[in-house]
């Protein structure tokens, strides 16, 4: 996995969520300088820090770990993210259940 790509995606999602580097570092219990080094591709986060970043940003680790996405995939992911962050937890659970049902149906 490429550090610069990971850092860039963390930075993009952080800004999209409206967090400053100071706010995200506070949520993750890390130094803001360390977060900036991660976003700049200088350092790689430890696994616990990576998990804290994902949880704080409410983003899938899969998205942050992908080194390359096609433009079409990126637009679909962003569309889903925009829809997802504006719904209640109960609707999120319903959406997950529906997606699982569709995927299980396709496997049969």
N, C-alpha and C positions, 0 to 999 in steps of 0.2 A: 504494500500500500504506500502511496506517495504522500509524504507529510504536507507538502504544499497544497495539494488538492483537498486533503482533509481540513486543513486550516482555513482554506478559502470557503469551503462549504459551511463550516461552523460560523465564520464571519458573516456570510450571506444570510444564514438563518437567524443569527443573533440580531442583525439589523432589521430583518423582515419582521421579527417579533417585537421590535422596538426597545430592545435592551442595549444599554451601554456596556462596554467591556467591564466597567467597574461593577455594574449590577449583576451581570452574569457571573463574574468571578466571586462575588459575595454569595450568590445562590449556590455556587459549587464549592464554597469554602476553600478557595485557592487565591493566590496573589494575582492581582490584575496584570502584573508584568508577565507572569507565567502564562496567563491566558493569551496575552498579546503574542508571546513567543509561539504558542500553539497555533494561533491564527496566522501567524507569519510563516509557518512551516519550519521554524527553527527547532522546535521541540515537539516530541510526540507525547500525548497525554498518557498517563498510566490508565489501566483499565478502570479503576474506581472513579477517576476524574472523568474519563470518557462517558461512563454511565451517568454521572452527575450532570454532565453537559447535555446529554440526550434527554434526561428527565426534565431538566430545567427548561430546555427549549421545546419540550414535547415533540421530539422528532425521532424518527426511527433510526436506529444505528445503521441499518442497511443503507439508508440514503447517504449518511455521512461517510460510510466506508467505501462507497462505489467510486472508483477512480474515473470512470467515464460513463456518461449517460448521453443518449441521443437527445437531440433538441425536443423531439416529440414526447419522449419519456419525461423530460424535465417539465414541460408545460402541463402534462397530465398530473404529475406529482404536485406541482404548485397549485393547480386547480383543486385537487383533493385536500391539500393542506388548508387552503382558504375556506373551503366548506367545513372542514373538520373542526377548526379552532373556534367557529362561531356557533356550535351546537352544544346542547346540554350533554352531560355524561350519560344520561339514559338513552338519548338518541345515538350517541357514539356506540353504546353497547348494542343497540338494535342494528346499526349499520354493520358492525363487525359480524353479528349473527347472520345477517343477510348475505354478506360476502362469503362467509364460511359455507352457508347452504348452497350458494351458487357453485362454489369450487368443488364441494363434495358431489353435487349433482353432475358436474362435468366429468368427474372421475369414474362414474358408473357407466 
